[in-house]
């Protein structure tokens, strides 16, 4: 299921093969197992077959397939899932930034998206992907089949940085769309008005969704390592300004730290998981550390 995709690295998958992402709250799903569900029974919407593996419920064996092929197959249903996960990936122009890193913030977010989708699909959760800048781009609803996962990986490879960002408006729009409770994963640099973004994240919480925010930066955006006078170019507005880094460094670092800590504090108060990272940190290491901490809480 994982071979040949740009954003699925075999080494990262091997390092994370024993990890599971468990829902903290009650989720709407069908299978008993990893998550606590208020519902019992299977959906009636058949999706496809998959080969039987040890531990599968024999009640869902397809005996007609057994008679025809002499092999055991399980009937796979569209809602055969413990948890619905919708990954919201910011593709605005600022996500295309990189300084000293080998990859842009968007590429980092795409690696993170791919490995999260892999983990969710492997544990039979359904996962979807929405990309956005000022508008919604790619919009794949949550599904749990390998076919859906493969299509997601293929389409993720074509994602490119877009225009300006309007995070808050897009999140409000999506919060109104998702009717069933699910896990919302936001991957973004969050370059929008923090109060507006937090109100939008509150909208998800008001609708009983669980929310995780991965706030992704380039390391240079946090440390501001520049020394010579340089022209800075705003990737979203195309505005250019020439400054002496030594003159603004302290004020800049103070502002970026306030930006990060403000989101961290507000998310904690709203029972939203907030994870700040930068593209110099291996995404699988960061995610493994987060999942281990999440499991203990």
C-alpha positions in Angstrom: 0.0 0.0 0.0 2.9 2.3 0.6 5.4 1.7 -2.3 6.2 4.4 -4.8 4.6 7.4 -3.2 6.7 10.6 -2.8 5.6 11.5 0.7 5.6 7.9 2.2 9.2 7.1 3.2 9.7 3.4 4.0 12.2 4.3 6.8 9.7 6.6 8.5 7.0 4.0 8.2 9.2 1.3 9.7 10.0 3.6 12.7 6.3 4.2 13.3 5.0 0.7 12.6 4.0 0.0 16.2 2.3 3.3 16.9 -1.5 4.0 17.0 -3.4 7.2 17.2 -6.2 6.7 19.7 -9.2 9.0 20.0 -9.6 10.6 23.4 -13.3 11.3 23.2 -16.2 9.2 22.2 -16.3 8.8 18.4 -19.0 7.7 16.0 -17.9 4.4 14.5 -18.6 0.7 14.0 -15.7 -1.4 15.2 -14.8 -2.2 18.7 -11.1 -1.9 19.4 -8.9 1.1 19.6 -11.7 3.7 20.2 -14.8 4.0 22.4 -17.9 4.2 20.2 -21.5 4.8 21.2 -22.8 2.7 18.3 -22.9 -1.0 17.6 -23.2 -3.0 14.3 -22.0 -2.5 10.8 -22.9 0.1 8.1 -25.0 -1.4 5.3 -23.0 0.4 2.6 -20.6 -2.2 1.1 -17.4 -0.8 -0.3 -15.0 -3.7 -1.3 -13.4 -6.9 -0.2 -10.1 -7.4 1.6 -8.4 -10.6 2.5 -9.1 -12.1 5.9 -6.4 -11.7 8.6 -6.2 -13.2 12.0 -8.4 -11.4 14.4 -11.1 -10.3 11.9 -14.7 -11.0 12.9 -15.7 -14.2 11.1 -19.3 -12.9 11.0 -18.2 -10.6 8.1 -16.7 -13.4 6.0 -18.0 -13.6 2.4 -18.8 -17.3 1.9 -19.8 -16.8 -1.7 -16.3 -15.5 -2.4 -14.9 -18.5 -0.5 -16.8 -20.8 -2.7 -15.6 -19.1 -5.9 -12.0 -18.5 -4.9 -11.2 -20.9 -2.1 -9.9 -17.9 -0.2 -11.2 -16.0 2.8 -12.4 -12.5 2.3 -14.0 -9.9 4.6 -16.7 -7.6 3.4 -15.4 -4.0 3.8 -18.0 -1.3 4.5 -17.7 2.4 4.0 -18.4 3.2 7.6 -16.3 0.3 9.0 -14.4 2.6 11.1 -13.6 3.6 14.7 -12.8 7.2 14.0 -13.2 9.7 11.2 -10.2 11.9 10.6 -10.1 14.9 8.4 -6.7 16.4 7.7 -6.8 20.1 6.8 -3.6 21.1 5.0 -2.8 24.8 4.5 -1.4 25.3 0.9 -1.2 29.1 1.0 1.8 30.8 -0.6 3.6 31.2 2.8 3.7 27.4 3.2 6.0 27.3 0.2 8.8 29.1 2.2 12.1 27.5 2.9 15.4 29.0 3.9 18.1 26.5 5.0 15.8 23.5 5.1 15.8 21.0 2.3 12.0 21.1 2.1 9.3 23.7 2.3 6.7 23.9 5.0 4.1 22.6 2.6 6.3 19.6 1.8 6.9 19.0 5.5 3.1 19.1 6.0 2.6 16.7 3.1 5.0 14.2 4.6 3.1 14.6 7.9 -0.3 14.2 6.1 0.9 11.0 4.4 2.1 9.2 7.5 -0.9 10.2 9.5 -3.2 8.9 6.7 -1.2 5.7 6.6 -1.5 5.2 10.4 -5.2 5.9 10.3 -5.9 3.6 7.4 -3.9 0.8 8.9 -5.9 0.8 12.1 -9.2 0.9 10.0 -10.1 4.5 10.7 -11.4 6.6 7.8 -9.3 9.5 6.8 -10.0 12.5 4.4 -7.9 15.4 3.1 -8.9 19.0 2.5 -6.4 21.5 1.2 -7.0 25.3 1.3 -5.6 28.8 0.9 -8.4 31.4 0.4 -10.5 28.7 -1.0 -10.9 24.9 -0.7 -8.7 23.0 -3.2 -8.5 19.2 -2.9 -11.5 18.0 -1.0 -11.6 14.2 -0.2 -14.1 13.0 2.4 -13.0 10.5 5.0 -12.9 6.9 3.8 -11.2 3.8 5.1 -10.4 1.7 2.0 -6.9 1.1 0.6 -8.1 2.4 -2.8 -9.1 5.7 -1.2 -5.7 5.9 0.5 -3.9 5.3 -2.7 -5.8 8.0 -4.5 -5.1 10.4 -1.7 -1.4 9.8 -1.9 -1.4 10.3 -5.7 -3.3 13.6 -5.4 -1.2 14.8 -2.5 1.9 14.7 -4.8 0.3 17.3 -7.1 -0.4 19.8 -4.3 1.5 23.1 -4.8 1.5 26.4 -2.8 -1.4 28.6 -3.8 -2.4 32.2 -3.0 -3.0 34.2 0.2 -4.5 32.6 3.2 -7.9 32.9 4.9 -7.6 30.2 7.6 -10.4 31.4 9.9 -13.1 31.6 7.1 -12.2 28.2 5.7 -12.2 26.6 9.1 -15.6 28.1 9.9 -16.9 26.8 6.5 -15.6 23.3 7.2 -16.9 23.2 10.8 -20.4 23.8 9.4 -19.9 20.9 6.9 -18.7 18.1 9.1 -21.9 16.8 10.8 -20.5 13.6 12.4 -18.0 13.9 15.2 -14.5 13.4 14.0 -10.8 14.2 14.7 -9.8 17.4 12.9 -6.0 17.7 12.1 -4.9 21.2 11.1 -1.5 21.5 9.5 -0.5 25.2 8.9 1.8 28.0 9.8 -1.3 29.7 11.2 -0.3 33.1 9.6 -3.7 34.7 10.1 -5.2 36.8 13.0 -4.8 34.4 16.0 -8.1 35.6 17.6 -10.0 34.8 14.4 -8.3 31.4 14.0 -9.1 30.5 17.6 -12.7 31.4 17.1 -12.8 29.0 14.1 -11.1 26.2 16.1 -13.7 26.8 18.8 -16.3 26.2 16.2 -15.0 22.7 15.8 -14.9 22.1 19.5 -18.5 23.5 19.8 -19.6 20.7 17.4 -17.8 18.1 19.6 -14.9 17.4 17.2 -11.5 16.6 18.6 -8.8 19.0 17.3 -5.1 18.7 16.8 -3.1 21.6 15.4 0.4 21.2 13.9 1.9 24.6 13.7 4.7 24.3 11.1 7.5 26.8 10.7 10.8 27.0 8.8 13.6 27.2 11.4 14.7 30.6 10.1 11.3 32.0 10.8 11.8 31.1 14.5 15.5 31.9 15.0 15.9 34.8 12.4 19.5 33.9 11.7 20.0 36.7 9.0 23.1 39.0 9.4 23.4 41.1 6.2 20.9 43.7 5.0 18.4 41.8 3.0 15.2 42.3 1.1 12.3 40.3 2.5 9.6 39.2 0.1 6.0 38.4 1.3 5.0 35.3 -0.6 1.3 36.0 -0.3 1.1 39.8 -0.9 4.3 40.2 -3.0 5.3 43.1 -0.8 9.0 43.7 -0.5 10.9 45.4 2.3 14.6 45.9 2.9 15.8 45.8 6.4 18.9 45.4 8.6 18.4 42.2 10.5 20.4 43.4 13.5 18.0 46.3 14.0 14.8 44.2 14.1 16.1 40.8 15.4 15.2 41.1 19.1 11.8 42.6 18.4 11.1 39.9 15.7 12.0 37.1 18.0 9.8 38.5 20.8 6.9 38.8 18.4 7.2 35.2 17.0 7.6 33.8 20.5 4.4 35.7 21.6 2.7 34.4 18.4 3.6 30.7 19.3 2.9 31.0 23.0 -0.4 32.7 22.3 -1.6 29.8 20.2 -0.2 27.3 22.7 -2.0 28.9 25.6 -5.3 29.4 23.8 -5.3 25.9 22.5 -4.7 24.5 25.9 -7.5 26.5 27.4 -9.8 25.2 24.6 -8.8 21.5 25.0 -7.1 21.5 21.6 -3.8 19.8 21.1 -1.1 22.2 19.9 2.2 21.0 18.4 4.7 23.5 17.3 7.4 22.2 15.0 9.8 23.3 12.3 11.1 21.7 9.1 14.5 20.9 10.6 12.8 18.4 13.0 12.3 15.0 11.4 8.5 14.7 11.0 8.4 11.1 12.1 10.4 11.9 15.2 8.1 14.8 16.0 5.0 12.7 15.4 6.2 9.7 17.4 7.0 12.0 20.4 3.6 13.5 20.2 1.7 10.2 20.0 3.7 8.8 22.9 2.8 11.9 25.0 -0.8 11.8 23.8 -1.2 8.2 24.9 -0.1 9.0 28.4 -2.6 11.8 28.9 
